[in-house]
């Protein structure tokens, strides 16, 4: 973690680059969920103060925190973090962006598989699918000519 201290010293611990490097170092040094969730919670708080909620670096970190919570079985909190991330991505990136569509899909998975709310899951899946169609158009199979 010396590298983290060096980076924070150079940038004062609040620059976007520093916080992005911090996120990457947390990911690299935490091969298990032991402590990673708390580290990401702390990092999100610091990022929020330094960068505000509508910054792509904090939105990516929220996604990683949500995934760690989900993988740890903390589905309700993962849902809350994913919803906060989705709100930010809608504002910053828009509904048609691939990262926003991925977050819609993640929320569908949480609601479908773990919270057992199929209606809400279907709503998120349909939004993600509709956005994908908007981005890529309708995918059709072409028949090969003999």
C-alpha positions in Angstrom: 0.0 0.0 0.0 3.1 2.2 -0.1 2.3 3.1 -3.8 -1.1 4.3 -2.6 0.5 6.6 -0.1 2.9 8.0 -2.7 0.1 8.7 -5.1 -2.1 10.4 -2.4 0.9 12.5 -1.4 1.5 13.7 -4.9 -2.1 14.6 -5.5 -3.3 15.5 -2.0 -5.6 12.5 -1.8 -8.6 14.2 -3.5 -7.8 14.3 -7.2 -9.8 12.2 -9.6 -6.6 10.4 -10.8 -5.6 9.6 -7.3 -9.0 8.2 -6.5 -9.1 6.1 -9.7 -5.6 4.7 -8.8 -6.8 4.0 -5.3 -9.8 2.0 -6.7 -7.4 0.0 -8.9 -5.0 -0.6 -6.0 -7.9 -1.8 -3.8 -9.0 -4.2 -6.5 -5.5 -5.5 -6.9 -4.7 -6.0 -3.2 -7.9 -7.5 -2.1 -8.1 -11.0 -3.7 -10.9 -11.9 -1.4 -13.9 -10.0 0.0 -12.2 -9.7 3.3 -12.2 -5.9 3.9 -12.8 -5.0 0.3 -16.3 -3.9 0.9 -15.3 -1.5 3.7 -12.5 -0.2 1.6 -14.8 0.5 -1.3 -17.4 2.1 1.0 -14.7 4.4 2.3 -13.4 5.1 -1.2 -16.9 6.0 -2.4 -17.4 8.5 0.5 -14.0 10.1 -0.3 -14.8 10.3 -4.1 -18.3 11.7 -3.4 -16.7 14.6 -1.3 -14.0 15.2 -3.9 -15.7 14.6 -7.2 -19.4 14.7 -6.6 -21.9 12.0 -7.5 -21.9 12.6 -11.2 -18.4 11.5 -12.2 -17.5 8.4 -14.3 -14.8 7.4 -11.8 -17.2 7.3 -8.9 -19.9 5.6 -11.0 -17.4 2.8 -11.9 -16.4 2.4 -8.3 -20.1 2.2 -7.3 -20.5 -0.7 -9.8 -17.5 -2.5 -8.3 -18.9 -2.0 -4.8 -22.3 -3.3 -5.9 -20.7 -6.3 -7.4 -18.7 -7.0 -4.2 -21.8 -6.7 -2.1 -23.7 -9.0 -4.5 -21.0 -11.6 -4.5 -21.0 -11.4 -0.6 -24.8 -12.1 -0.5 -25.7 -8.6 0.5 -28.4 -8.3 -2.2 -30.5 -5.5 -0.7 -27.5 -3.2 -0.3 -26.1 -4.2 -3.7 -29.5 -3.1 -5.2 -29.3 0.3 -3.5 -25.7 0.8 -4.7 -26.6 -0.3 -8.2 -29.7 2.0 -8.2 -27.4 5.0 -7.2 -25.0 4.1 -9.9 -27.8 3.8 -12.5 -29.1 7.2 -11.6 -25.7 8.7 -12.1 -25.1 6.9 -15.4 -28.5 8.0 -16.7 -27.5 11.6 -15.9 -23.9 11.5 -17.1 -24.0 8.9 -19.9 -27.6 8.7 -21.0 -30.0 5.7 -21.3 -28.4 4.4 -24.5 -24.8 4.1 -23.2 -23.5 0.5 -22.9 -22.5 1.1 -19.2 -26.0 2.3 -18.4 -27.5 -0.7 -20.2 -25.2 -3.0 -18.3 -26.4 -1.5 -15.0 -30.0 -2.0 -16.0 -29.2 -5.7 -16.6 -27.3 -6.0 -13.3 -30.4 -4.6 -11.5 -32.6 -7.1 -13.4 -30.4 -10.0 -12.1 -30.5 -8.8 -8.5 -34.3 -8.5 -8.6 -34.8 -11.7 -10.5 -32.4 -14.2 -8.9 -32.0 -12.9 -5.4 -34.8 -10.6 -4.4 -37.4 -12.8 -6.2 -39.2 -9.8 -7.6 -39.9 -11.0 -11.2 -42.0 -8.0 -12.2 -39.3 -5.5 -11.3 -36.6 -7.7 -12.9 -38.6 -7.8 -16.1 -38.9 -4.0 -16.1 -35.1 -3.6 -15.9 -34.5 -6.4 -18.5 -36.9 -4.8 -20.9 -35.3 -1.4 -20.5 -31.8 -2.9 -21.1 -33.1 -4.8 -24.1 -34.8 -1.7 -25.5 -31.7 0.3 -25.1 -29.6 -2.4 -26.8 -32.0 -2.3 -29.8 -31.8 1.4 -29.8 -28.0 1.2 -29.9 -27.5 -1.7 -32.3 -30.8 -1.9 -34.2 -32.8 -5.0 -34.5 -30.7 -8.0 -35.1 -31.9 -10.3 -37.8 -30.5 -13.5 -39.2 -29.5 -13.4 -42.8 -29.9 -16.5 -44.8 -27.0 -17.5 -46.9 -27.7 -17.8 -50.5 -27.1 -21.1 -52.2 
